[in-house]
Amino acid sequence: LNYRLDCVRAIDTGEECLQAGPDLMNQYYGSLGITCLHLFQTVTGGVEWRTLLEPLMQHISPWMAVMFCLYIVFTSMSLMNIVTGVFVETA
């Protein structure tokens, strides 16, 4: 599921974004691998959300903030559910 969301985000942040703000967009969303790494870092606390969210809001659309927050919420809730399930199952 994360891979699908990453693909959608990579497609949405395609050529038009690289033309609008090549420095930050290339740094954070230059390829699918880099995008996946940065999304993983936002979920695990390695990178602040705002750092990755500002270029999306400025160069694409403010609605990308909604998609980004939904991704974070869904991933966090899924992760907490899996961890809780593992602990409950072993107890």
All heavy atoms as an XYZ file, in Angstrom:
715
protein
N       0.822     -1.191      0.000
C       0.000      0.000      0.000
C       0.870      1.260      0.000
O       0.578      2.207     -0.706
C      -0.944     -0.016      1.193
C      -1.903      1.167      1.280
C      -2.847      1.167      0.084
C      -2.674      1.111      2.553
N       1.925      1.238      0.806
C       2.824      2.393      0.819
C       3.450      2.611     -0.544
O       3.616      3.752     -0.974
C       3.926      2.217      1.868
C       3.411      2.420      3.262
O       2.370      3.023      3.448
N       4.132      1.915      4.232
N       3.775      1.529     -1.224
C       4.382      1.649     -2.550
C       3.417      2.318     -3.514
O       3.813      3.160     -4.315
C       4.800      0.277     -3.063
C       5.414      0.323     -4.434
C       6.702      0.820     -4.607
C       4.706     -0.086     -5.542
C       7.270      0.884     -5.858
C       5.262     -0.027     -6.801
C       6.551      0.451     -6.954
O       7.101      0.525     -8.194
N       2.144      1.959     -3.435
C       1.145      2.579     -4.306
C       1.021      4.067     -4.029
O       0.944      4.874     -4.950
C      -0.206      1.908     -4.125
C      -0.254      0.513     -4.668
C      -1.624     -0.059     -4.508
N      -1.545     -1.499     -4.679
C      -2.447     -2.346     -4.259
N      -3.516     -1.909     -3.650
N      -2.302     -3.628     -4.447
N       0.979      4.441     -2.746
C       0.897      5.858     -2.408
C       2.142      6.599     -2.871
O       2.054      7.737     -3.333
C       0.705      6.032     -0.900
C      -0.642      5.588     -0.354
C      -0.640      5.659      1.157
C      -1.763      6.423     -0.926
N       3.293      5.952     -2.754
C       4.529      6.570     -3.224
C       4.497      6.779     -4.728
O       4.949      7.807     -5.235
C       5.743      5.719     -2.852
C       5.958      5.655     -1.350
O       5.448      6.540     -0.645
O       6.634      4.711     -0.905
N       3.960      5.803     -5.446
C       3.858      5.933     -6.906
C       2.928      7.076     -7.284
O       3.233      7.861     -8.179
C       3.358      4.633     -7.526
S       4.571      3.308     -7.478
N       1.794      7.171     -6.593
C       0.863      8.263     -6.882
C       1.520      9.600     -6.588
O       1.430     10.538     -7.379
C      -0.431      8.100     -6.056
C      -1.288      9.352     -6.130
C      -1.204      6.890     -6.542
N       2.200      9.690     -5.462
C       2.865     10.943     -5.109
C       3.962     11.262     -6.125
O       4.145     12.411     -6.521
C       3.447     10.861     -3.714
C       4.184     12.153     -3.370
C       4.396     12.386     -1.906
N       3.137     12.702     -1.275
C       2.672     12.069     -0.219
N       3.352     11.097      0.311
N       1.539     12.400      0.319
N       4.706     10.263     -6.566
C       5.768     10.497     -7.545
C       5.192     10.958     -8.877
O       5.757     11.825     -9.537
C       6.607      9.236     -7.733
N       4.060     10.396     -9.261
C       3.427     10.819    -10.508
C       2.892     12.242    -10.370
O       3.049     13.066    -11.258
C       2.300      9.842    -10.899
C       2.910      8.511    -11.307
C       1.443     10.414    -12.022
C       1.899      7.396    -11.449
N       2.258     12.539     -9.231
C       1.723     13.879     -9.009
C       2.817     14.932     -8.954
O       2.601     16.081     -9.309
C       0.921     13.939     -7.707
C      -0.439     13.281     -7.847
O      -0.866     13.068     -9.007
O      -1.050     12.986     -6.828
N       3.985     14.557     -8.471
C       5.074     15.517     -8.341
C       6.028     15.428     -9.508
O       7.211     15.725     -9.372
C       5.850     15.280     -7.025
O       6.375     13.967     -7.046
C       4.972     15.517     -5.835
N       5.538     15.038    -10.639
C       6.358     14.809    -11.832
C       7.014     16.040    -12.403
O       7.521     16.885    -11.674
N       7.011     16.146    -13.715
C       7.768     17.163    -14.417
C       7.356     18.571    -14.039
O       8.203     19.454    -13.918
C       7.615     16.970    -15.917
C       8.208     15.684    -16.419
C       7.924     15.482    -17.894
O       7.451     16.436    -18.550
O       8.181     14.382    -18.383
N       6.056     18.816    -13.856
C       5.611     20.162    -13.539
C       6.224     20.667    -12.242
O       6.544     21.839    -12.105
C       4.091     20.217    -13.467
C       3.514     19.306    -12.418
C       2.030     19.099    -12.579
O       1.563     19.056    -13.719
O       1.352     18.982    -11.547
N       6.423     19.773    -11.288
C       7.009     20.168    -10.012
C       8.496     20.443    -10.156
O       9.028     21.347     -9.532
C       6.815     19.080     -8.976
S       5.115     18.704     -8.724
N       9.150     19.633    -10.937
C      10.579     19.828    -11.120
C      10.866     21.136    -11.846
O      11.894     21.764    -11.631
C      11.187     18.641    -11.869
C      11.135     17.315    -11.119
C      11.687     16.197    -11.991
C      11.880     17.395     -9.811
N       9.945     21.566    -12.692
C      10.112     22.847    -13.363
C       9.819     23.993    -12.405
O      10.441     25.046    -12.483
C       9.181     22.933    -14.571
C       9.544     21.966    -15.670
C       8.484     21.908    -16.746
O       7.444     22.552    -16.648
N       8.747     21.116    -17.770
N       8.851     23.816    -11.511
C       8.451     24.892    -10.609
C       9.497     25.161     -9.534
O       9.781     26.302     -9.222
C       7.115     24.547     -9.953
N      10.056     24.150     -8.950
C      11.025     24.328     -7.877
C      12.051     23.226     -7.911
O      11.976     22.297     -7.116
N      13.001     23.287     -8.834
C      13.891     22.147     -9.047
C      14.771     21.800     -7.854
O      15.082     20.636     -7.657
C      14.723     22.558    -10.251
C      14.600     24.034    -10.342
C      13.281     24.388     -9.726
N      15.151     22.775     -7.046
C      16.087     22.478     -5.962
C      15.470     21.579     -4.894
O      15.951     20.479     -4.654
C      16.584     23.775     -5.330
C      17.412     24.593     -6.290
O      18.003     24.004     -7.226
O      17.466     25.823     -6.125
N      14.418     22.058     -4.259
C      13.810     21.272     -3.184
C      13.065     20.062     -3.709
O      13.072     18.996     -3.091
C      12.860     22.151     -2.362
C      13.540     23.172     -1.467
C      12.496     24.023     -0.761
C      14.432     22.490     -0.455
N      12.412     20.211     -4.840
C      11.668     19.075     -5.382
C      12.611     17.946     -5.788
O      12.306     16.785     -5.557
C      10.801     19.516     -6.563
C       9.688     20.473     -6.185
S       8.615     19.880     -4.858
C       7.760     18.571     -5.681
N      13.743     18.272     -6.367
C      14.733     17.238     -6.702
C      15.332     16.629     -5.443
O      15.590     15.430     -5.389
C      15.851     17.811     -7.569
C      15.571     17.636     -9.028
O      14.847     16.737     -9.424
N      16.132     18.500     -9.835
N      15.551     17.447     -4.449
C      16.157     16.956     -3.220
C      15.229     15.972     -2.501
O      15.672     14.932     -2.027
C      16.479     18.125     -2.289
C      17.141     17.697     -1.006
C      17.454     18.896     -0.112
O      17.273     20.043     -0.499
N      17.901     18.611      1.085
N      13.940     16.295     -2.420
C      13.010     15.465     -1.654
C      12.241     14.459     -2.494
O      11.864     13.409     -2.007
C      12.008     16.342     -0.904
C      12.647     17.258      0.105
C      12.290     18.586      0.193
C      13.617     16.795      0.980
C      12.866     19.431      1.119
C      14.208     17.619      1.909
C      13.825     18.946      1.978
O      14.397     19.772      2.887
N      11.962     14.797     -3.757
C      11.102     13.952     -4.587
C      11.703     13.707     -5.961
O      10.984     13.566     -6.947
C       9.716     14.600     -4.738
C       9.064     14.916     -3.425
C       9.019     16.219     -2.937
C       8.521     13.905     -2.655
C       8.430     16.505     -1.722
C       7.934     14.178     -1.442
C       7.888     15.486     -0.977
O       7.315     15.757      0.226
N      13.011     13.619     -6.056
C      13.679     13.480     -7.346
C      13.476     12.132     -8.016
O      13.467     12.030     -9.231
N      13.304     11.084     -7.240
C      13.063      9.757     -7.797
C      12.152      8.992     -6.844
O      11.897      9.438     -5.721
C      14.377      8.998     -7.984
O      14.929      8.647     -6.730
N      11.683      7.866     -7.290
C      10.782      7.067     -6.464
C      11.487      6.561     -5.205
O      10.916      6.560     -4.118
C      10.223      5.893     -7.267
C       9.173      5.049     -6.565
C       7.956      5.895     -6.222
C       8.776      3.882     -7.435
N      12.755      6.172     -5.334
C      13.514      5.695     -4.172
C      13.710      6.775     -3.126
O      13.545      6.531     -1.924
N      14.042      7.978     -3.573
C      14.233      9.096     -2.641
C      12.910      9.459     -1.973
O      12.864      9.726     -0.770
C      14.839     10.305     -3.383
C      16.271      9.996     -3.789
C      14.788     11.564     -2.534
C      16.904     11.041     -4.687
N      11.828      9.437     -2.758
C      10.508      9.740     -2.201
C      10.127      8.719     -1.133
O       9.661      9.089     -0.054
C       9.451      9.750     -3.314
O       9.828     10.706     -4.304
C       8.082     10.112     -2.767
N      10.352      7.438     -1.416
C      10.051      6.390     -0.428
C      10.872      6.568      0.836
O      10.354      6.419      1.950
C      10.316      5.016     -1.020
S       9.192      4.523     -2.314
N      12.144      6.891      0.681
C      13.009      7.100      1.841
C      12.511      8.258      2.698
O      12.407      8.142      3.918
C      14.450      7.372      1.390
C      15.426      7.732      2.505
C      15.613      6.557      3.454
C      16.754      8.178      1.919
N      12.167      9.373      2.068
C      11.697     10.527      2.829
C      10.338     10.275      3.473
O      10.099     10.724      4.601
C      11.661     11.770      1.937
C      13.016     12.350      1.721
N      13.624     12.343      0.496
C      13.893     12.934      2.568
C      14.813     12.906      0.594
N      14.998     13.264      1.850
N       9.466      9.552      2.818
C       8.183      9.221      3.444
C       8.383      8.300      4.643
O       7.711      8.449      5.662
C       7.242      8.583      2.423
C       6.701      9.519      1.355
C       5.878      8.740      0.347
C       5.879     10.626      1.969
N       9.300      7.355      4.526
C       9.623      6.493      5.672
C      10.196      7.324      6.818
O       9.841      7.110      7.978
C      10.627      5.417      5.243
C      11.106      4.566      6.376
C      10.285      3.599      6.923
C      12.370      4.741      6.901
C      10.723      2.811      7.982
C      12.822      3.961      7.953
C      11.989      2.996      8.496
N      11.047      8.285      6.497
C      11.639      9.127      7.528
C      10.596      9.997      8.223
O      10.719     10.263      9.418
C      12.740     10.002      6.939
C      13.978      9.226      6.571
C      15.033     10.103      5.912
O      14.739     11.135      5.337
N      16.279      9.663      6.006
N       9.573     10.448      7.507
C       8.538     11.244      8.164
C       7.724     10.409      9.136
O       7.336     10.900     10.193
C       7.576     11.895      7.144
O       6.978     10.892      6.350
C       8.284     12.897      6.289
N       7.477      9.152      8.785
C       6.689      8.290      9.674
C       7.480      7.902     10.904
O       6.941      7.820     12.001
C       6.207      7.035      8.905
C       5.554      6.047      9.836
C       5.252      7.431      7.804
N       8.778      7.677     10.754
C       9.596      7.226     11.880
C      10.232      8.365     12.657
O      10.945      8.118     13.625
C      10.706      6.281     11.384
O      11.497      6.960     10.410
C      10.109      5.016     10.792
N       9.992      9.595     12.259
C      10.503     10.741     13.013
C      11.881     11.210     12.590
O      12.494     12.019     13.277
N      12.381     10.749     11.464
C      13.707     11.160     11.011
C      13.734     12.535     10.370
O      14.732     13.230     10.413
N      12.617     12.929      9.766
C      12.503     14.225      9.104
C      11.193     14.857      9.548
O      10.180     14.168      9.682
C      12.498     14.062      7.559
C      12.249     15.384      6.871
C      13.793     13.465      7.075
N      11.200     16.166      9.781
C       9.969     16.845     10.155
C       9.020     16.897      8.968
O       9.438     17.066      7.826
C      10.265     18.256     10.633
C      10.995     18.302     11.950
C      11.136     19.725     12.458
O      10.320     20.585     12.063
O      12.046     19.961     13.241
N       7.743     16.808      9.250
C       6.735     16.848      8.189
C       6.804     18.144      7.412
O       6.691     18.154      6.200
C       5.343     16.747      8.765
C       4.995     15.500      9.478
C       5.829     14.486      9.841
C       3.704     15.135      9.919
N       5.127     13.522     10.492
C       3.811     13.896     10.564
C       2.468     15.747      9.853
C       2.724     13.251     11.113
C       1.389     15.109     10.400
C       1.511     13.861     11.024
N       6.953     19.229      8.126
C       6.911     20.557      7.498
C       7.988     20.718      6.440
O       7.778     21.346      5.410
C       7.045     21.621      8.562
C       6.852     23.005      8.042
C       6.891     24.017      9.145
N       6.328     25.261      8.669
C       6.102     26.277      9.428
N       6.371     26.198     10.719
N       5.597     27.377      8.931
N       9.141     20.130      6.685
C      10.245     20.229      5.734
C       9.863     19.642      4.387
O      10.168     20.223      3.344
C      11.473     19.472      6.286
O      11.784     19.978      7.584
C      12.660     19.624      5.380
N       9.199     18.502      4.395
C       8.795     17.850      3.153
C       7.479     18.374      2.614
O       7.200     18.269      1.424
C       8.694     16.343      3.359
C       9.996     15.637      3.692
C       9.752     14.178      3.970
C      10.991     15.798      2.571
N       6.673     18.952      3.467
C       5.346     19.395      3.066
C       5.354     20.755      2.373
O       4.582     20.987      1.447
C       4.439     19.437      4.289
C       2.961     19.628      4.074
C       2.426     18.551      3.153
C       2.246     19.600      5.402
N       6.232     21.650      2.785
C       6.249     23.003      2.219
C       6.485     23.034      0.711
O       5.767     23.744      0.000
C       7.263     23.874      2.946
C       6.776     24.331      4.300
C       7.791     25.176      5.035
O       8.942     25.283      4.569
O       7.412     25.734      6.081
N       7.458     22.284      0.165
C       7.616     22.315     -1.296
C       6.389     21.788     -2.040
O       6.041     22.310     -3.096
C       8.825     21.415     -1.566
C       9.532     21.298     -0.280
C       8.523     21.500      0.788
N       5.732     20.783     -1.488
C       4.531     20.264     -2.132
C       3.427     21.310     -2.152
O       2.743     21.486     -3.162
C       4.033     19.009     -1.410
C       4.898     17.766     -1.509
C       4.309     16.654     -0.655
C       5.028     17.322     -2.942
N       3.245     22.004     -1.043
C       2.195     23.014     -0.969
C       2.503     24.211     -1.858
O       1.600     24.779     -2.476
C       1.984     23.454      0.477
C       1.336     22.397      1.325
S       1.142     22.768      3.078
C       1.111     24.506      3.205
N       3.746     24.604     -1.943
C       4.114     25.777     -2.722
C       4.128     25.507     -4.212
O       3.672     26.331     -4.998
C       5.491     26.290     -2.294
C       5.507     26.901     -0.923
C       6.913     27.266     -0.482
O       7.878     27.000     -1.183
N       7.019     27.862      0.689
N       4.652     24.366     -4.614
C       4.877     24.122     -6.036
C       3.795     23.288     -6.709
O       3.731     23.254     -7.927
C       6.235     23.458     -6.251
C       7.368     24.296     -5.781
N       7.658     25.535     -6.311
C       8.276     24.089     -4.808
C       8.709     26.043     -5.700
N       9.106     25.183     -4.777
N       2.973     22.590     -5.928
C       1.927     21.773     -6.543
C       0.564     22.338     -6.171
O      -0.092     22.973     -6.973
C       2.025     20.305     -6.113
C       3.354     19.745     -6.535
C       0.898     19.498     -6.722
C       3.592     18.355     -6.072
N       0.151     22.062     -4.934
C      -1.165     22.496     -4.497
C      -1.251     22.364     -2.981
O      -0.659     21.449     -2.408
C      -2.240     21.621     -5.145
O      -3.488     21.843     -4.553
N      -2.008     23.246     -2.336
C      -2.233     23.074     -0.896
C      -2.964     21.770     -0.569
O      -2.872     21.273      0.546
C      -3.083     24.285     -0.515
C      -2.777     25.299     -1.549
C      -2.514     24.528     -2.808
N      -3.671     21.207     -1.546
C      -4.374     19.946     -1.318
C      -3.410     18.781     -1.118
O      -3.796     17.741     -0.579
C      -5.322     19.642     -2.473
C      -6.523     20.536     -2.440
C      -6.745     21.630     -3.228
C      -7.626     20.452     -1.551
N      -7.930     22.218     -2.891
C      -8.498     21.508     -1.857
C      -7.971     19.584     -0.526
C      -9.679     21.722     -1.172
C      -9.153     19.800      0.159
C      -9.989     20.844     -0.172
N      -2.181     18.925     -1.549
C      -1.196     17.873     -1.296
C      -0.918     17.729      0.193
O      -0.534     16.659      0.656
C       0.104     18.159     -2.053
C      -0.008     17.943     -3.548
S      -0.538     16.295     -4.005
C       0.911     15.349     -3.649
N      -1.138     18.797      0.961
C      -0.980     18.721      2.414
C      -1.999     17.756      3.006
O      -1.679     16.990      3.919
C      -1.124     20.102      3.039
N      -3.211     17.777      2.462
C      -4.246     16.857      2.942
C      -3.839     15.412      2.649
O      -3.932     14.542      3.517
C      -5.605     17.191      2.286
C      -6.654     16.162      2.668
C      -6.045     18.588      2.675
N      -3.371     15.176      1.425
C      -2.937     13.822      1.058
C      -1.762     13.366      1.931
O      -1.707     12.221      2.367
C      -2.536     13.776     -0.415
C      -3.676     13.998     -1.364
S      -4.914     12.712     -1.247
C      -4.002     11.338     -1.888
N      -0.823     14.266      2.179
C       0.345     13.951      2.984
C      -0.080     13.596      4.412
O       0.390     12.606      4.978
C       1.304     15.147      2.975
C       2.658     14.848      3.515
C       3.618     14.254      2.720
C       2.981     15.171      4.818
C       4.881     13.981      3.215
C       4.234     14.907      5.319
C       5.188     14.314      4.518
N      -0.970     14.392      4.989
C      -1.425     14.136      6.358
C      -2.222     12.835      6.438
O      -2.088     12.092      7.417
C      -2.251     15.304      6.867
S      -1.263     16.773      7.177
N      -3.027     12.556      5.432
C      -3.754     11.281      5.414
C      -2.792     10.104      5.335
O      -3.013      9.073      5.982
C      -4.736     11.242      4.246
C      -5.970     12.125      4.383
C      -6.785     12.096      3.098
C      -6.809     11.702      5.566
N      -1.732     10.246      4.563
C      -0.718      9.190      4.486
C      -0.078      8.970      5.858
O       0.060      7.835      6.312
C       0.358      9.563      3.462
C       1.572      8.696      3.560
C       1.569      7.401      3.056
C       2.734      9.149      4.179
C       2.685      6.589      3.161
C       3.847      8.344      4.277
C       3.822      7.073      3.768
O       4.922      6.269      3.886
N       0.300     10.043      6.536
C       0.945      9.941      7.846
C      -0.011      9.297      8.860
O       0.378      8.396      9.605
C       1.420     11.318      8.343
C       2.477     11.897      7.405
C       1.933     11.243      9.768
C       3.756     11.108      7.335
N      -1.248      9.745      8.883
C      -2.224      9.198      9.830
C      -2.465      7.721      9.558
O      -2.443      6.898     10.480
C      -3.551      9.999      9.772
C      -4.665      9.277     10.500
C      -3.344     11.378     10.348
N      -2.686      7.363      8.299
C      -2.951      5.966      7.959
C      -1.765      5.083      8.313
O      -1.924      4.015      8.916
C      -3.278      5.837      6.466
C      -3.501      4.424      6.035
C      -4.689      3.785      6.327
C      -2.515      3.730      5.364
C      -4.896      2.470      5.946
C      -2.707      2.422      4.970
C      -3.907      1.796      5.270
N      -0.565      5.525      7.972
C       0.629      4.725      8.247
C       0.873      4.595      9.746
O       1.200      3.515     10.242
C       1.848      5.341      7.554
O       1.552      5.518      6.171
C       3.064      4.464      7.695
N       0.698      5.688     10.479
C       0.905      5.643     11.938
C      -0.099      4.724     12.614
O       0.266      3.919     13.482
C       0.797      7.046     12.524
O       1.773      7.880     11.986
N      -1.356      4.846     12.230
C      -2.384      3.982     12.822
C      -2.153      2.524     12.469
O      -2.327      1.639     13.312
C      -3.783      4.421     12.366
C      -4.206      5.743     12.893
S      -4.307      5.690     14.693
C      -4.756      7.358     15.022
N      -1.765      2.249     11.240
C      -1.483      0.872     10.838
C      -0.318      0.310     11.626
O      -0.363     -0.833     12.097
C      -1.168      0.810      9.341
O      -2.246      1.256      8.594
N       0.734      1.101     11.766
C       1.906      0.653     12.507
C       1.560      0.378     13.969
O       1.956     -0.646     14.525
C       3.022      1.692     12.408
C       4.336      1.347     13.079
C       4.955      0.120     12.411
C       5.289      2.515     13.016
N       0.797      1.280     14.594
C       0.406      1.066     15.988
C      -0.475     -0.166     16.125
O      -0.342     -0.920     17.081
C      -0.333      2.300     16.527
C       0.565      3.479     16.770
S      -0.184      4.844     17.671
C      -1.733      5.080     16.873
N      -1.350     -0.392     15.170
C      -2.222     -1.555     15.212
C      -1.419     -2.849     15.099
O      -1.674     -3.816     15.817
C      -3.260     -1.464     14.089
C      -4.342     -2.486     14.231
O      -4.532     -3.062     15.288
N      -5.064     -2.723     13.158
N      -0.437     -2.876     14.212
C       0.389     -4.081     14.049
C       1.222     -4.350     15.295
O       1.289     -5.481     15.771
C       1.287     -3.948     12.800
C       0.424     -3.995     11.545
C       2.362     -5.004     12.782
C       1.155     -3.640     10.274
N       1.839     -3.321     15.838
C       2.667     -3.493     17.050
C       1.802     -3.954     18.213
O       2.170     -4.867     18.965
C       3.421     -2.186     17.377
C       4.071     -2.259     18.749
C       4.453     -1.894     16.321
N       0.638     -3.335     18.388
C      -0.266     -3.746     19.466
C      -0.716     -5.190     19.267
O      -0.767     -5.962     20.227
C      -1.490     -2.814     19.506
O      -1.042     -1.471     19.686
C      -2.418     -3.191     20.640
N      -1.029     -5.556     18.026
C      -1.437     -6.923     17.736
C      -0.365     -7.932     18.073
O      -0.653     -9.018     18.592
N       0.876     -7.607     17.790
C       1.984     -8.510     18.095
C       2.125     -8.684     19.593
O       2.290     -9.815     20.085
C       3.306     -7.984     17.468
C       4.501     -8.727     18.019
C       3.254     -8.097     15.960
N       2.051     -7.596     20.355
C       2.179     -7.709     21.804
C       1.010     -8.461     22.426
O       1.188     -9.266     23.349
C       2.310     -6.321     22.446
C       3.691     -5.750     22.329
C       3.899     -4.567     21.652
C       4.777     -6.383     22.881
C       5.169     -4.037     21.518
C       6.063     -5.872     22.772
C       6.244     -4.685     22.090
N      -0.184     -8.221     21.953
C      -1.366     -8.908     22.503
C      -1.323    -10.390     22.168
O      -1.663    -11.241     22.981
C      -2.659     -8.259     21.967
C      -3.885     -9.106     22.265
C      -2.833     -6.867     22.548
N      -0.876    -10.710     20.963
C      -0.807    -12.100     20.542
C       0.232    -12.891     21.338
O       0.036    -14.061     21.653
C      -0.472    -12.165     19.048
C      -0.652    -13.511     18.408
C      -2.113    -13.929     18.333
O      -2.990    -13.063     18.208
O      -2.361    -15.145     18.413
N       1.337    -12.256     21.690
C       2.390    -12.960     22.437
C       2.118    -13.010     23.929
O       2.722    -13.811     24.637
C       3.760    -12.313     22.197
O       3.717    -10.937     22.602
C       4.162    -12.392     20.737
N       1.223    -12.173     24.423
C       0.960    -12.132     25.869
C       0.069    -13.238     26.332
O      -0.583    -13.951     25.748
C       0.323    -10.800     26.246
